[in-house]
Amino acid sequence: MGNSFFQFKQFRVEQDRCAMKVSTEACLLGAYTANWISYNLMEYPEIKIHKGMDIGAGTGLLSLMLVQNLPDIQMDAIEVELIASVQCRENFHNSPWNSRLKIHPLAFQDFREAENDYDLIISNPPFHENQLNGSRDKENLAYHSTQLRLKELFAGVYRYIRKTGIFFLLIPVYRIDECLNLAREVELDLIHKVFIRSSPNHLDLRCILLFSKINIREADQEIICIRDGNHEYSERFMSLLKNYYLEK
């Protein structure tokens, strides 16, 4: 059983009522997104990050990480599972940035806001489709995309993201090609890939994909190992998470 909460430097995530607990990969997605924006957008002055969307918010972790390090952003978080959305709302309320965070307790397909209005969209969606589900409904929603298919996710992202917006997606490596095909269907360009490994001796586990409506750069890629050869957190990982993780 996971802990009932996860304590970060500047905020606390209660998670006892959420099927999707705080994970290392999700923390890496949030930290990488904030870091990429902070360092890369100086290169692209036409891109401004003021309004963001978190699809499948769960505990609200990603939104909280982004508002901590991006002082100009307002986040709309979308969560279909009612109990999780209540806990997300509480986590937002108890944070130092509650005025910049809003939870929408509904399915992404039912979301109705102005189109082409978001500078940043981020998602750590249910990973699996067309696979056997477990016996518990909350876990099925969290890990199996019966409520939100990737095809629907990409179509919705294209609808809501600005021409100069960026979409960050965390996905298992076995679904990368599927995502790239869906992105091409809605004319989203891949601009970066980040392969995540547990250590240098492990195969790629997850991948962060960055998309935009405009081809702002030639697509490139990198590899991030969570731990080094000595089973300690790697320097790259710690550099990204230093603003969030408590020192042990």
N, C-alpha and C positions, 0 to 999 in steps of 0.2 A: 504493500500500500504506500502511495506517495505521501509526502508531508502535506499538512493542511494549509500551509502557506509557504511562500518563498520570499525571503527578505533580500532586497537590493539596497544599495547605498542610500537612495533617495525615495524609495517607495517600497511598498509591501504588496505582494499578490496573494490574496486568499484564493484557494483553489479546491477546497473540499467538496464543492457542489458541481465542479466541472469535470467532465470526462477527460478532456484534453488538458493534462497537467503542463506546467512549465517544463520545457525540455531544453537541452543544450543546443540543439539545432535551431529551435525557435529563438532562443536568446541570440544566437549568432546571426540569424536573419535580421532581427531588430537592430543589433549593433552595427552590422555591416551596412545596412540601409542608411542609418544616420551618418555613419562615417563616409560612405560614398558620396552622399549629398553634400556634406560639409567640404569635402576636398575636391570634388569634381565640378561642382556647379560654378566655381570661380572661372572655369574654362568656358562656360556657356552662360554668359550674362543674360541671354534672352529667356532663360529658364528660371522661374521664381517658384519656390515651394511654400505656399501659404495654406493650401487646403488638401487634406489627405483623407483616404478611405482605407479602412481595415476590414477585409472581407473574411468572415468566419472568425470573429474576434476572440471567442472563448473567454478566458480570464481578463482580456484587455491588455495582455502583456506587450504586444507589439506597439499599440497606440501609446502606452505609457513610456516605453523606451524612446519613441520618436519625439514626443513632446518634451521629454527631459533634455534632449540634446539639440533639438531644432526649435529655438524660441519663437519663431514666427508662424509655426504650423498650428492649425486647428484640425482635429481628427474626428471623423464620423466612423464609428465602429458598428458593424453589422453582425448580429448573432441570432440564428434561427431558434436555437434551443433555449426555452424560456428560463429555466433555472440558471443556466450559464449566463444568460443576459442580465439576470438580477445580480449575480455575483460580480459580473463585469461592471455594472453600474455602481456597486458599492466600492469596488477597487478604484474606480475613477473618482468617486466622491471623496474618498479618503486620501487621495494623492494631493500633492501641492499644486497640481495643474488642472483641477476639476472644471474650471471655466473654459478650458480649451478642448474638452473631451465630451463626446455625446454618443450614447449607445442607442441603436435602432434595433429593437427586438423583433425581427422579422426575417424572412427569407430574402436573399439578394435579389431574386426574381421579382419580389414585391416592392423593392426599394424604389422610391419616386422622388428624385431630386433633379436639379437642373443638369442637363446633359453637357458634356464637354466642359465640366466645371472643376475637375480635380487635377491638381498638379502632381499628386503622388497617390498610387494605389499599391497596397501591400496585401499579400495573402499567404497564409500557411493553411491550405485547404485540406479537406479529407483526402488521404493519399490514394485510396484504392477504389476501383470500379470493377463490376462484374466478377467479384470474388465472394466467397462464402462469408456471410455475416455471423457475428457472435450472437449470443442470446440476450444481450442487454441493449436496450434501445439507445441510451445516451452514447455508449461506446460506438455503436453503429453509425450514428450521426457524426461523431468526431473523426472516425477513421475511414469510413466508407462513404463515397460521394453519391449517395442515393438522392439527397436533397439538392445537391448542386454539382452538375456534371462539368467537366473541364470545358466542354464546348460552350455551355451557358456562361461559365466564368469569363472566358475570353471575349465572347460577344458583349457581355455587360461591361467589361473593362473598356473595350473600345468605345462603347456608348458614353461612358462617363469621364474618360480621361481627356485632358486638354491636348491640343496638338503638340505642345512641348512637354507633356507630362511623362512620368516614368512609372513603370509597373514592375514591382519586385515580387517574385514568386518562388516559394520553396517547394521542391518536388522530389520524389524518389528518382534516382538515375534511370530506372527502367521506363519512366514516362517522359523523358526528355524529347525524344523524337515526336511523340504524340503532341506535346506542347508546341514544338516548333512548327508542326504542320497546322495546328489550330491558329497559331499566331499569323502564319502566312495567309490563312483564309480571311482573317479580319484586317489584314494589312498592318500588323504590328511588327516592327523590326527588332530583331535581337541585337542588343548592344554589348552584352557581357554575360559570361557564365562563370560561376564559382562552384567548383567541385569540393565537397566536404568529405573528409576522411576522418575516421577515428584516430588513426596514427599513420605514419609513413608506410607501415607494413600492411595496412588494410586497403581494401578496394574502396572506390568512391561509394558513399552511402546516400547522400542527398546532393541536390544541386540548387543553387540560387540562380534564377534566370532574370535578366533585366531586359525589359522591352520598352519601346517608345514608338509613337506614330511617325516620327521623323527619324531618319538615319543620321543621328548626331555624331556617330563615330563608327569606325570599322569594328566589328564584333571581335572581342578577344576573350581570354579566359585565364583563370588562375586556380590553384589548388590551396585549400586551407586544411591543415591537419589540426584536429582539436588537441591532441597530445603528441609529444615528441617521442623519440626513441627510448627515452628514459621513463615513459609513462607519466610525465609531468605535463601540465598545460603548456602548449607551444607558445613561443614569443608572439607570433602573429595573433593567435587566439586571445592571449592576455592583453595585447595592445588594443584590440577591438572592444574587449569587455571590461577594461580597467575602470571606466566611468560608472559601471553598473554593479559588478560583483564586489561583495565585501571581501576584505583581505582576511586570509585565514592564518 
